[in-house]
């Protein structure tokens, strides 16, 4: 065979290999491009100065947002409450025992659900009122979890305060530390969780469903003369959204270990009670204690951390990677951006993690789509970025990115916030974006985000007063809806 013939044959083989390789990569993408291009259901009509109403792609435009857990009771469906979530967790533990661990720099302490339930029952006996103040009660400690669960599953309303000056009523003050000054302790009963309570082992509960439980207010946030009330349905709608947001093959399963780096107490409660429903092993810790060493020790499969932590952690790992590992990153990034996810972590200590929830509260941190893909390549885990509204009356995210959406957005003026959660409906209205000194018009699918749904608490604030007669609430978040149904936030 002549040299020219050999060269032609090699060229043909190279072309065929490239074509077959591209065909294989296209067939193994996590999500079809058509799925990524239609991530919302859009109403067929709109009002002057507004966009159409956007909903999650699984909801029809005539359908109400998800209102709760959809628990069957005879021929009717109810939204459920926090008692139901805890009961499901206790019942599942009778067959498959799990526990909750508390992690710090020094140690990891684990307690079974039975031990925690026993301690909560003992602590709840202290309550002589149906409402208590919570002053600096962290969910990341055994004492804090005991107090929180004891209230939420025994019908005692938590009134969260950040300052002792917010105490306006003669109710007991619960704290996990000796933080209540003498002058306050003299006027109020100070209940310290750090007192000795028995660690029995009991999965027993006296709870039997009664419609009155649905009406008990579990949580109030009080600041000065304003306060926000969160109902059982607010919590169950947010919990249902957290669980139903995942595709079937990525759902939380009993084998999952959930690590929650505590952030905002109310949002953490949503994740915690979702873990009860799926009978997960849970690890609670302050976010500052999360490290590669802790992950290697506890082996979580699901993690929840803040955007700031995600950015810093990704940068720290990238700077410490060996040269050989770094050399693989460009190829990994190309594959992920193309839609082909790689589950191999560049760091052996992180290989147990399959999904990371990232909590974002604004545009201060720069978790761009490129950094998200870099984190996916380094951790070997998928990411969901939840865009929350800081210091607000909304328990669910405003938006959450789709687990299979790895597209890189080159426009640096916007951040891709993903799709509308199942428990909300959203539209944009004409508005002036102060940061850029620019008027955004809804006719061009730009504007300020307005929300309505079942995860929104009742706030006695100026924001609540701004709700219109149809219940739409402004958020102060500006951006645009793309043709793909995703929201792109102005930076």
N, C-alpha and C positions, 0 to 999 in steps of 0.2 A: 504494500500500500504506500502510495506516495506521501510526501510530507504535507502537500496541500490537502489531500483527502483526510489525513489524520487531524489536521488543524480544523477542517470543516466539521468533522465528526465531534471533536471536542467542543466546538462552538455550539453545535446543535444540542449536545448533552448539557452544556451550561445553561442554555436558554430553557430547555425542558425542565431542568432542576429548579430554575428560578420560578418558572410558571407553576410547577407543582408545589414549590415552597409557599408561594403567595396564595395559591388555592387552599393549601392546608391551613395557613394562618387565618385566612378569611373564614374558613369553616369552623375554627376553634375559638372564635371571639366569644367573650362572655355574653355579649348582647348584640343583637342585630341592629344595624344603623337605623332601621325604621323604628325600633323601640326607643332608641335614644332621641329620635327626632319628634316624638309625640309623648311627652312626659306630663301632659295635663289634659283635663277635659275642660273645654271652653264653652261658655254659654253662647247661644246664637245671637243674642241681642246685648246692647249696652246703652247706658244713658249718656246724655250730653256731659262732657267733661270727665268721663270715666271710661275705663276699659271694660271689656267683658269680664264676667266672673270666672276665675280660674279655680279648679279643684284637682284633687289627685286623679291620676289617669284611670284608676279603678273605680272611680265614682262617676255616675252619670250626672249631667248638669241639673236634672230634676231632683236628684237624691240629696237628702240632708247629709251634712258631714257626719263622720263616725261619732256616736254619742256615748259609747261605753263598751263594756265587755260582751254585750249581747248574750246574757245568760238566759237559757230557756226555763220558764216556770209555767208548766202546763202548756197552754197554747199561746202564751204571751212571752215577750222578751223584755228583760229589764237590763239596765245599764250596769248593775252591780255596784259594789262599794269596796272599801279597803278591808273590811272584815272578810269578805269573800276571798280576796287574794291571799290573806294570811291563812285562812282555813284550807284553801287548796294546797298551800305549801306544807302545812302540818299533815294533811291526809297523805300527800305524796311521800312524805318522810317516813311514814309507817312501813312503806314497801321498799323505799330506796333512800336510806338516811343520808342527809347532807349537813353541811355546817356553814357557819359564818366566821371568817377570820378577821383579825384586826392587826394590821401590819405597821411597823415603824422601822426606824433605822436599826434598832437593836434586836427586835424579835417579831415573831408572828404567833399570835395566840388564836387558837381555834376553839369554837364552842358549837355544840350540836344545836339544831333547831329546838330540840326538846329542852335543853338547858336554858336557852334564851327565852322560850315560852314560859318556863317555870319561873324565871326571874321576873319577867314582865308581869305575870299574874300576881306575884308577891308585891311588886312595886305599885301596881294599880290599886291595891287595897289601901294605900296611903291617901288616895284622893277622896276628899269629902265634898268636892265641887265638880261641876261638869266643864269647867274652864280653868286653865292654868297659864301663867306666863312662862315662856321659855327664854332664859337669858344665857347666851353662850353655851348652847348644848350641841356639841359637834356630833355628827352621825358617824364619824370615823373612830369612835371609841366605844368600848363595851357599855360604859355608863350612859353615853349619849344615845346609843341604839336602844338600850333598855327603856329609857325615859320616853323616847319617841314612839317606839312600838307600843308601849304600855298605854299611851294616850290614844294613838290612832286605832288600835283594835279593841279598846274598851270604852269608846264613846266619849272621851275627854277631849275637848277642843284645845289645841295648842295655839297660844297667842305669842308669836315670835316678836321679840323686841331687841333692838340693837343698843338701847340706852335705858338705864334705870329711870330716866326722866319720862319715859313713855308709859310708865305705870300710872294708870288713872283710876283703877278699881281695886277693891280690897280682895284680890285673889292671891292664891299661893304663887310663889316664885320658884321655879325649878331651875337648878343650876348643877353642873357637874363639877364645879370647883367652889372654893370658899370665896365667892366674888360679891356676895350680897352685903353691903355695908350695914352696920348696926342699926342705923336710923331706919333703913328699909325693913330689916328683919324684925324690928319691934312692931311695925305696922302690918306686916304681912308674914304669913307662914313661909319660911324658906325651906324647901325640900332639896336636900343634896343627894344626888344619885350615888355618890361615892360611899354612902353608908353601906354596911354589910347587908346584902340580900342573899337568900339561899340559892345555891346552884343545884336545884333538883333536876330531874329528868322526866319531863312530862309533855306529851303531845296532846293532852286533853284540852278541850275548850268547851265552854258552855254556850257558844254562839249557835243560835238557830235563826234562820232568816226571818226578819220582821220588817215590813215596809218602813217602820220608823227609823231604822238604821240608815236608810237612804237619805233621810232628812237631817242627820247629825252633821254639823259643820266640823270638819276635821282640822282645818288650819286657817289661821288669821295672821296676817302680817300687819303690825301696828307701828306707825312712825308718827310721833307727835299727835296731831289731831286727825290724821288721815289713817285709813286702814283698808286692807284688801281681804275679802273673804273668799276662800276656796271651798267649793262643795265636793261631796263624794263624786258627783258626775264629772267635775272638772278633772279630778285625779284619774278616774277610770277611763275617760276619753283620751287623756294623754298616755296612760299605760297601754291602752289598746293600740294607739297609733305607734308607740314604740315597738310593739310586737308585730303588728301587721305591716309595718313598713318594709319588712324583709321578704325577699322571694322565698318560695317554699324550700328550696335547697340550701338556703342560708339561715333559716329560722333558728332561734334559740332552742337548744335541746337539753335534756337532763345531763348530758355528758359535759356541757359547757361549764367553765369556771369563769365567773365574772369579776373583774377587778374594777372597782369604782374609786377613782381619785376624787375625793369630795370637792365639790365646787359650790354650787348654790343648793342649799338644803332641800328646797322643794323639788328641784329637778332630780336630785339624787334619790329622793323618796320614790319618784316615778320609776326610775331604773331599778331600785331595790325591790319594789312590789312586783314589777314585771318579772324579776328573777324568781320571786316566790311562786308565781304562776307556772313557770317552766321548771321548777324544782332544781335550781342551779346551786352549785357551790359558790359562795360569795366572799370576796375579799374587800374590806373597806380600809382606806388609809388616806391620810392627808397627801395631797398631790406632790408636795415637796419630797416625800419619801419614795416616790416611784422611781425606779432605776432598773437598769438591765440586770443587776444582781438580784433585785426583788422579783423580777419576772422569772429569772432562772430558778429561783427558789420556790415560787408559788405556782408557776406554770399556768397562767390564765390563758383562756382561748378568746375571751372578749375583754376589751379594755375601754374605759371612759376617762378621757383627760381633756384639759382645756387646749385651746388653740395655741396659747403662749407656750405651754409645756410641749406640745407637739413640735412646734417650730424649733425651740431650743434643743430638744432631745434629738431631733433629726440632724441638726447642725453639729451637735457634739459627737454623735456616732459617725457622721460623715468625716469629720476631722480626724477621728481615731482609727478609721478603717485602714487595713494594710493596703499597700499599692496594688497587689494582685486583685483584691476584692473591688477596689475602685475601678480597675480596668474593665470590669464586667458591667458597671453601672450604665454607660451609654447604650449598650445593646439592650439591657433590661428596660431602660426608659423608652426606647423606640418600640419595643414589643408592647409595653403597657399602654403607651399613647395610641398604639394601633388597635388596642382592645383585647390584647392577649395577656392575661394576668399570669404572673409568675409567683408561685407560693413558696419559693425558696428564699429564706432570710439570709442576708449577708452576715448576720450576727447570730451565732449558734444559741446564745442565751434567749433569743426572742422567738425561736421557731415554734413555740406552742401557740402563739397569738395568730388568730385568723381574721379578726375584725376589730377595728378601733373606732369608737365614737369620739369625735372631736367637737367640743363645745366652743362655739364662737359667739361673742357678744358685740361685735362691731368690726370695723375695718382697720383697727389699730395694728393688729398683727398681720403679717403678710403671708398667710397660708394660701398662696396662689395655686393654680392647678399644676404648675410645674413642680412646686415643692410637695404637693400632695402625691404626685407620681413618684417623686424621689423618695418620699416616706414609704410608699407602697413597695418600691424596689428594695429598700434597705430592710424594712421590717418583714417583707413577705406576707403582709396582711392587707386586707381591703380596708378602705376608709369610708365613713359616713360623716360628713360635716353638718352639724346641727346649728343653724343660725337662730340663736335665742335673742329675746328682747330683754336687756338688762334692767333690773329693778322694776319689773312690770307685773301685771296681773295675768300673764299668759304662762301656763305650765308647759305646753308643748313648744317645739321649735316653730318659728315662723316659716322656715323652709328647711329641707334636708336634702343633701345630694343623694343621687341614686347610687346604690352600691356597685353597679357595673359601669358607671360613667367615668371613664378615664381620659376624656377628651381634654387636650391642652388648649386653653383660651389665650390667644396672643394679645388681645386688647387689654392693656394695663389700666384702662379707665374703669373697668368693671371687674367684679368678682362673681363667679358662677355660684349661686347659692342653692341651685337645684330646684326641686319641685315642691308643690304645696303639700303639707301633711294631710292625712285623711280626716283629721278632726277639725279642720279649718276650711273656710273658703275665703278667697282673696281677690281684690281688685285694686287697680291704681286710679288715683284721681289727680287732676291737674295740681301741681304744687311747685313752690319755689325752693330749689335746693341751695341753701345758704352757703354751703362749703364751696361750691363752684360758681355761686352767683348766677344761677341759670334757672330759667322757668321751664319745667318739664310738662309736656302736653300729653294727656291720655290718648288723644287722637293718633299719636305716634307710638302708642304702647309704652309711654314713659309716665312717671309720676310718683306720688307718695303711696306707700302700701297701706291699705285699709283691710282689716280682718274681721271675721265673724265666725263663731263656732263654739263648741262645747268645752274647750279647754281654757276658756277665758274666765277668770274670777271676777267678782264684783268689786270694783275699786271705788272707794269714796275719795276720788282725787279729781284734779283738773282734767286728766285724761278721760276718766269716766264721763265727766260732764260733756266732753267733746263728742261722745257717741251720738249718731243721728237717730232719727225715729225708727229706722230699720235695723238698728243695732250694730252698724259698722263703726269700728274703732280705728282712729289714726295711730300710726306707729312711729312716725318720724324717720322711717326708713325709705330711701329713694332709689329708684332704679328703673329697669325696663323688663318686660317679658319678651323673651326671644320666640322665634317661630317654633322652637323645640318644646315650648311650654315651661322652660326653666326661667327663674328670675335672676337677673344680673344686677347686682347692687352697685350703685355709684360709689366710687372711692374718693 
